[in-house]
Amino acid sequence: ADEAVCIGPAQATQSYLNQPAVLSAVDITGADAVHPGYGFLAENANFAQAVRAMGRSFIGPSVEHLHQFGDKLSAKEAARSAGLPLLEGSGGAVETVPDAIAAAEVAGYPVILKAAGGGGGKGMRVVEDRATLERVFEVAQAESAAAFGSKDVFIERFLRRPRHVEVQVAGDGRGGGIHLGTRDCSMQRRHQKIIEEAPAPNLSPALRDRIQEAAATLVRTVKYQTVATAEFLVDGDDFFFLEVNPRIQVEHPVTEEITGIDLIQLQIRLAAGEVMPYTQDQIKQEGHAIEIRVNAEDPFTFLPSPGLVTGYHEPGGPGIRIDSAIHEQAMVQPFYDSLAAKLIVRGRDREHARTRMLWAIDEMVVDGIRTTLPLQKLLLETPEFVDVTFWTRFVDEWVPRHRKG
């Protein structure tokens, strides 16, 4: 960076989530545009509106699309209007226990209760039967109101062993929209992704095409501007719309590695009002890429591990990329997300990328704090990862059986 501005104390509520402080920094520096990254204010429609009210560019979608996709119910309605497949359920918010029971009977147990304003794996509760639903429904409403400012919850059929497959998309706000291929993000702990790869493996060509075209159709239908990710659950040969993340994703590097397209540059160009610079036919994919999130956490309990990084070494060599926020003598703070670095590798094919990632993990050194690297190495060596038989809750079920110490 050419310039840094102190916007407040380390606590996010007093700095990175403090809109007046961030907007003051924009004004002081004379910045022409604001890139919100991911997390903090990236999906905050009020912040985007405030930036634009200052006469500056917000490198992201319109305020309307931030509202539309920030609410899961309105996002589902947009997907429904575009013809995307949805899981059976309430279709909208359910307000009473009898309404919830009726919706669950339509969907079939087990069901999942979701907060309409939830995100990042928060605001979800799996319900196995009617008695449990009667007991927890109003609790879920109260939790939603406390966490997200709205008690609106809805019900969907719960898939026991789905995969999480997402599609990188981009639109120019004029009805032009493309996809840049799939990613598999099924390796999650507590609904938080820890290993991602592109393209999503073990999908039939027909299923892959259907998922990709569905995502691109949604972008074109709503006339979305800049980049986004459309997320789906895949169950056998079926797929179902999950949500849209109207921002750049943590895992975007794996798509960059196999397409050769700089997604941040594309995001900036589209936010500046350019027409879509690519046709769908120009998007080519080559090889396979895997990313692991190097989180500052205990690898088996997932408890945060802030502290001083006393030793640090990044792996190197062909096909290895590091996006890192740490270095030797860096202090990992307890106030933010535990993500400390991203380790990305590219290979000729999936097995080559997997092998290269194992080498990279062995070479990487992060001393002074605990990280998830040991767990991710073990997961990459499991038959389920090698054979692509994992699912979204695989890590949560695998870790208790293999916890060390």
C-alpha positions in Angstrom: 0.0 0.0 0.0 1.1 3.6 -0.7 -0.6 4.9 2.4 -2.1 3.6 5.6 -4.7 5.3 7.8 -5.4 4.4 11.4 -9.2 4.1 11.7 -9.4 3.1 15.4 -8.5 0.4 18.0 -8.0 -3.2 17.1 -11.6 -4.2 18.0 -13.5 -4.5 14.7 -16.6 -2.7 16.1 -14.4 0.4 16.7 -12.5 0.2 13.4 -13.3 -2.0 10.4 -17.0 -2.1 11.2 -17.1 1.5 12.2 -18.5 3.1 9.1 -17.9 6.8 10.0 -14.2 5.9 10.7 -13.8 4.1 7.4 -15.6 6.8 5.4 -13.4 9.5 7.1 -10.3 7.6 5.8 -11.8 7.6 2.3 -12.3 11.3 2.5 -8.9 12.1 4.0 -7.0 10.1 1.4 -9.1 11.3 -1.5 -9.6 7.8 -2.7 -11.6 7.4 -5.9 -12.9 4.0 -5.0 -13.4 1.6 -2.1 -12.7 -2.1 -2.3 -14.5 -3.8 0.7 -12.7 -7.1 0.4 -14.5 -9.9 2.2 -15.9 -9.8 5.7 -16.5 -6.7 7.8 -18.5 -4.3 5.6 -18.2 -6.1 2.2 -21.9 -7.0 2.0 -23.3 -4.0 4.0 -25.7 -2.2 1.7 -25.7 0.9 3.9 -22.0 1.2 3.6 -22.1 0.8 -0.2 -24.7 3.5 -0.3 -22.7 5.9 1.9 -19.6 5.4 -0.3 -21.5 6.2 -3.4 -23.2 9.2 -1.7 -19.7 10.6 -1.3 -19.2 10.5 -5.1 -16.8 7.6 -4.8 -17.0 4.2 -6.5 -17.9 1.1 -4.5 -16.2 -1.9 -6.0 -19.1 -4.2 -5.6 -22.7 -4.7 -6.7 -25.6 -2.3 -6.5 -27.2 -1.5 -3.2 -30.3 -3.3 -4.5 -28.4 -6.5 -5.1 -26.7 -6.3 -1.7 -30.2 -6.1 -0.2 -31.5 -8.8 -2.4 -28.8 -11.4 -1.8 -28.1 -10.4 1.8 -31.5 -11.8 2.7 -31.8 -15.6 2.0 -35.5 -15.4 1.3 -35.2 -12.7 -1.4 -32.3 -14.5 -2.8 -34.3 -17.7 -3.1 -37.1 -15.7 -4.8 -34.7 -14.4 -7.3 -33.4 -17.9 -8.0 -37.0 -19.2 -8.3 -37.8 -16.5 -10.9 -34.7 -17.4 -12.9 -35.8 -21.1 -12.9 -33.2 -22.5 -10.6 -34.0 -25.6 -8.6 -34.8 -25.1 -4.9 -35.1 -27.5 -1.9 -38.6 -28.2 -0.7 -39.6 -26.2 2.3 -41.6 -23.2 3.5 -40.8 -21.0 0.5 -40.9 -18.0 2.7 -40.6 -17.0 6.4 -42.6 -19.1 8.8 -44.0 -17.2 11.8 -45.7 -19.8 14.0 -45.1 -23.3 15.2 -48.1 -24.7 13.3 -46.8 -23.0 10.1 -43.4 -24.5 10.7 -44.9 -28.0 11.3 -46.9 -27.7 8.0 -43.8 -26.7 6.1 -41.7 -29.5 7.6 -44.4 -32.0 6.6 -44.2 -30.8 3.0 -40.3 -30.9 3.0 -40.0 -34.2 4.9 -37.8 -34.7 7.9 -35.0 -34.0 8.6 -35.3 -30.3 7.9 -33.1 -27.3 8.5 -34.2 -24.1 10.2 -32.4 -21.1 8.7 -32.3 -17.5 9.7 -33.2 -15.3 6.7 -30.5 -12.8 7.6 -27.9 -15.5 8.4 -24.6 -16.1 6.7 -21.2 -17.6 7.1 -22.6 -20.8 8.4 -24.4 -19.1 11.3 -28.1 -19.2 12.0 -28.8 -22.8 11.1 -30.3 -25.6 13.1 -31.0 -29.2 11.9 -34.3 -30.7 13.2 -34.9 -34.4 13.0 -38.6 -34.7 14.0 -41.8 -32.8 14.9 -41.3 -32.9 18.6 -37.9 -31.2 18.3 -39.3 -28.6 15.9 -42.0 -27.7 18.4 -39.4 -27.3 21.1 -36.8 -25.3 19.2 -38.7 -23.2 16.7 -39.3 -20.1 18.9 -35.8 -20.4 20.3 -34.5 -20.2 16.7 -36.6 -17.1 16.1 -35.1 -15.5 19.2 -31.6 -16.4 18.2 -32.2 -15.0 14.7 -33.5 -11.7 16.1 -30.6 -11.4 18.5 -27.9 -12.2 15.9 -29.3 -10.7 12.7 -31.9 -8.2 13.7 -34.8 -10.1 12.3 -36.7 -13.1 13.7 -37.5 -14.4 10.2 -36.6 -18.0 9.7 -37.5 -20.5 7.0 -37.5 -24.3 6.5 -35.8 -26.4 3.9 -35.4 -30.2 3.5 -32.1 -31.2 5.0 -29.7 -33.2 2.9 -27.6 -35.6 4.9 -24.6 -36.0 2.6 -24.5 -33.2 0.0 -21.5 -31.6 -1.5 -21.1 -27.8 -1.6 -20.4 -26.8 -5.2 -20.2 -23.1 -6.1 -19.8 -21.2 -9.4 -17.8 -18.1 -9.9 -19.9 -15.6 -11.9 -19.5 -12.1 -13.2 -22.0 -9.6 -14.6 -21.8 -6.1 -16.2 -25.1 -4.8 -14.9 -26.5 -4.7 -18.4 -27.6 -8.3 -18.7 -24.2 -9.6 -19.7 -23.1 -12.4 -17.5 -20.6 -15.3 -17.5 -19.4 -18.1 -15.3 -15.8 -19.0 -14.7 -16.3 -22.6 -13.6 -17.0 -24.5 -10.5 -15.3 -24.9 -7.1 -15.9 -27.6 -4.5 -16.0 -26.3 -0.9 -17.4 -29.3 0.9 -14.4 -29.7 3.2 -15.8 -27.6 6.1 -15.7 -27.5 9.8 -18.8 -26.1 11.5 -20.0 -24.8 8.2 -16.7 -22.9 7.6 -14.6 -23.9 4.6 -11.1 -25.1 5.2 -10.1 -26.7 1.8 -11.4 -25.6 -1.6 -10.6 -26.8 -5.1 -11.4 -26.0 -8.7 -12.8 -27.3 -10.8 -15.3 -29.3 -8.6 -14.2 -32.9 -9.1 -16.3 -36.0 -9.9 -19.2 -34.2 -11.6 -20.6 -35.5 -14.8 -20.2 -33.1 -17.7 -24.0 -32.8 -18.0 -24.4 -31.9 -14.3 -21.5 -29.5 -14.4 -23.0 -27.7 -17.4 -26.4 -27.5 -15.7 -24.9 -26.0 -12.6 -22.8 -23.5 -14.4 -25.5 -22.4 -16.7 -28.0 -22.0 -13.8 -25.5 -19.6 -12.1 -24.9 -17.6 -15.2 -28.6 -17.4 -15.9 -29.3 -15.9 -12.5 -26.6 -13.2 -13.0 -28.0 -12.3 -16.4 -31.6 -12.3 -15.1 -31.1 -9.9 -12.3 -28.6 -7.8 -14.3 -25.9 -8.2 -11.6 -22.8 -6.0 -11.7 -19.3 -7.2 -10.7 -18.3 -10.6 -9.4 -20.2 -13.0 -7.2 -20.5 -16.6 -6.2 -23.6 -18.7 -6.6 -23.6 -21.6 -4.1 -25.4 -24.9 -4.6 -25.9 -28.2 -2.7 -25.3 -31.3 -4.9 -27.0 -34.6 -4.0 -26.3 -37.3 -6.6 -27.3 -36.0 -10.0 -29.5 -33.2 -8.4 -28.4 -29.7 -7.4 -30.2 -27.0 -5.4 -29.7 -23.3 -5.1 -28.2 -22.3 -1.7 -27.3 -18.6 -1.8 -25.4 -15.9 -3.6 -22.3 -14.2 -2.1 -22.3 -10.7 -3.6 -18.6 -10.1 -3.2 -15.2 -11.7 -3.9 -14.7 -15.0 -2.1 -11.8 -16.1 0.1 -11.3 -19.0 -2.2 -11.2 -17.0 -5.5 -7.5 -17.8 -6.1 -8.3 -21.4 -7.2 -10.5 -20.0 -10.0 -7.8 -17.6 -11.0 -5.2 -20.4 -11.1 -7.2 -22.5 -13.6 -8.6 -19.7 -15.7 -5.6 -17.3 -15.7 -8.1 -14.4 -15.1 -7.4 -11.9 -12.4 -10.8 -11.7 -10.6 -9.9 -8.6 -8.6 -9.0 -6.7 -11.8 -12.2 -8.0 -13.4 -14.2 -6.8 -10.4 -12.7 -3.3 -10.6 -13.3 -3.0 -14.3 -16.9 -4.1 -14.0 -17.5 -1.7 -11.1 -16.1 1.1 -13.2 -18.9 0.5 -15.7 -17.1 -1.5 -18.4 -19.1 -3.9 -20.5 -18.2 -7.6 -19.9 -14.7 -8.0 -21.4 -15.1 -11.8 -22.0 -17.5 -14.0 -23.8 -18.3 -17.3 -22.3 -16.4 -19.1 -25.1 -13.2 -17.2 -24.1 -13.2 -18.7 -20.6 -10.9 -21.6 -20.6 -9.8 -23.9 -17.8 -6.5 -25.7 -17.5 -5.3 -28.0 -14.7 -6.5 -28.2 -11.1 -6.0 -26.0 -8.1 -6.4 -26.5 -4.3 -6.5 -23.9 -1.6 -6.2 -24.5 2.2 -7.0 -21.8 4.7 -4.2 -21.6 7.2 -6.2 -20.7 10.3 -4.7 -19.7 13.6 -6.6 -22.4 15.5 -6.0 -25.6 17.3 -6.2 -28.2 14.4 -8.5 -30.5 16.3 -10.5 -28.4 18.7 -10.6 -25.3 16.5 -10.0 -23.0 19.5 -8.4 -19.7 18.4 -4.7 -19.5 18.7 -3.7 -15.8 18.7 -0.2 -14.8 19.6 3.3 -13.9 18.3 4.6 -15.7 15.2 8.1 -16.6 16.2 9.1 -18.4 13.0 7.7 -18.2 9.5 8.7 -19.8 6.2 6.7 -20.0 3.0 7.0 -22.9 0.6 8.1 -22.1 -2.9 8.4 -23.6 -6.4 6.3 -24.0 -9.5 2.6 -23.9 -9.0 2.7 -22.6 -5.4 1.1 -19.4 -4.3 0.8 -17.8 -0.9 -1.6 -15.0 0.1 -0.5 -14.2 3.6 -1.3 -11.8 6.3 1.6 -12.9 8.6 5.4 -12.9 8.8 8.0 -13.6 11.5 7.3 -11.4 14.6 3.7 -10.7 13.4 1.1 -10.6 16.1 -2.1 -12.6 15.3 -4.8 -10.7 17.1 -7.8 -12.3 18.8 -10.2 -9.7 17.4 -10.7 -11.0 13.9 -11.4 -14.1 11.9 -8.7 -16.7 12.4 -7.6 -16.8 8.8 -3.8 -16.1 8.7 -2.8 -17.2 5.3 -4.0 -19.0 2.2 -1.9 -21.7 0.6 -2.8 -22.3 -3.1 -1.3 -24.9 -5.5 -1.9 -25.7 -9.1 -1.2 -28.9 -10.8 -1.7 -30.7 -14.2 -4.6 -32.6 -12.6 -6.2 -33.2 -9.3 -3.7 -35.8 -8.0 -0.8 -33.7 -9.1 -2.2 -30.7 -7.2 -2.9 -32.8 -4.1 0.6 -34.2 -4.1 2.1 -30.7 -4.6 -0.1 -29.4 -1.7 1.2 -32.1 0.6 4.8 -31.1 -0.2 3.9 -27.4 0.3 2.4 -28.1 3.7 5.5 -30.0 4.8 7.7 -27.0 3.8 5.6 -24.3 5.4 6.6 -23.2 8.9 4.4 -21.2 11.3 5.9 -21.2 14.8 4.6 -19.5 17.9 0.9 -20.2 17.2 -1.1 -23.3 16.3 -2.6 -23.6 12.9 -4.9 -26.0 11.1 -2.1 -27.3 8.7 -1.7 -30.7 10.5 -5.4 -31.4 10.1 -5.5 -30.3 6.5 -2.6 -32.6 5.6 -4.4 -35.5 7.2 -7.6 -34.7 5.4 -5.9 -34.5 2.0 -4.6 -38.1 2.7 -8.0 -39.6 3.5 -9.5 -42.1 1.0 -12.6 -39.9 1.0 -10.7 -36.9 -0.3 -8.7 -38.9 -2.8 -11.9 -40.7 -4.1 -14.2 -37.6 -3.8 -16.6 -39.3 -1.5 -16.6 -36.6 1.1 -19.6 -34.4 2.0 -20.2 -31.1 3.8 -20.3 -32.7 7.3 -17.4 -35.1 6.7 -14.8 -33.1 8.7 -17.2 -32.6 11.6 -17.7 -36.4 11.8 -14.1 -37.4 11.0 -12.3 -35.1 13.5 -13.8 -36.6 16.7 -12.7 -40.1 15.6 -9.2 -39.0 14.9 -8.5 -36.2 17.4 -5.0 -36.4 18.8 -4.0 -35.7 22.4 
